[in-house]
Amino acid sequence: MSLLRHFAPAIVIAAGSFAVPLANASPEAAATPLMTQPLADYPGKEGLMLLVEYPPGSVDPVHRHDAHAFIYVLEGSIMMQVKGGKEVTLTRGQTFYEGPNDVHVVGRNASTTQPAKFLVVFLKKEGAPVLTPVK
């Protein structure tokens, strides 16, 4: 199973949208919605905050967010890359940004033995899906 499967409940709860889970042999990641806030001074936009937990060996499918995504690593080590960008390994206290037009080609726990945890803040259209699979 994939991170998408765990984003789907967050999407439904936090943004009222729908996503189709993808099959994946890696351990499941969990995304917990922490907050959704309409942004009154940006009509039609909202902020969404998620806590994402990658078990050891967890890997995301290729996807996009159609949003600004700000990532802050809380524990462990994660690998991130957007199409055309450099793959980076992030550890506790480091950050990563994905823009609305970016395709997230690498998202995974850098460790096969230790979990990783990170916070994601999205700035997106109200009610829009937080994650869209890309083939």
N, C-alpha and C positions, 0 to 999 in steps of 0.2 A: 504494500500500500504506500501512499505517498503523502507528502505534506498537504497536497491539494485536498485529500480526504478530510484532513483536520482543519483546513481553512473553510471547507464547506459549512460546518456548523457555525463558525464565526461569521461567515458571510450572511447566513440566514438570520442569526441572532442580531448581529451588529448592523447589517446593511440591508436586510430584506431581499437579498439576491439569491441566485442559484448557481451552483457549479457542479460539474460532473467529475467524480473521482477517477483517477487513473490507477491502473495496476502497476505495482513496483515491488521488486523483491527485497528492497532494503527495509531496515526497521522503520517503523512509523514515527513521524515527528508529530508533536502536539502543538496546536496553536490555541491559546486561550485569549478570548477578547477581554480587554481590561476596561476600555472606554470608547464610546462613540460620541462625538460632539459636533452638531451642526455649527457651521462658521457663519454667523450672522453678517459679518462684514464682507464675506465672499459668498453671495447668494448661490445656492445650488451645490456648495462644497461642504465637505465634512472631514473631520479628523478621526482616525481610527487607530487605536493603540492595541497591539497584540504582544503577548509573551509567547515566544516560540522555543520549544525544547526539542533538541535533536538527540536521540539516543545514539550510542556509539554506532558508527557506520551508516547513519541516516543520509539519504540522498534525495534531493528534490527533482521533479521532472522539469524540463525546460518550460518556462512560463514567462508571462509579463504581468505587470500590475496596472497599467494604464493609470498610474498615480505617481506622486512623488513618494518615495519610500526612504525613510531614515532609519538605519540599523545601528544598534549599540550592543556590543557583546558584553554579557553579564558574567559568563563563566565558560570555560573550555576554549575551544579553538574551532573556527569555521572557515570554510573556503567559499569565496564568492567571485563571480565574474559575470559581466554583462557582455553581450555580443559586441565585438570590436574592441573590448577593453582587456586589460591584463588580469589574469587570475591572481587573487590575493588571499593570503591567510591572515585572519584576524583573531586576536586574542583579547582577553578581558580588557575593557576600557577603550577598545578601538571601534571605529565607525565605518560605515559604508553607505553610499547613496545610489539609488536607482531612480532614473527619471521616467516620466510617463511613456516615452517611446522606446525605452530599453527592453531588450529581451534578456532575461536572466538565464544564462546557459550553464552556470555552475552555482550550486547552492548545496553545501553538504557539511557534515561534521568532519573535521580534519582527522579525528581520532577514531579508531576502531575499538577502543577500550574505555574511553571517558565520554560522558555526556557533555553537551554544550547547550547554553541557554542565551537567548538574545531578545531584545526589545525592538519592535518595529513600530514606527509611527508613519501612517499613511495620510497624505492629503489628497483627497479624491472627490469625484462627483458623488453627491448623495445617492445612496441606493445602488451604486455601480458595484459589480463584482470586484473583490479585492485581488483575485487571481484568475488569470485566463491561461489555459494550456496552449503551448505553441508546438506545432509539429515540425 
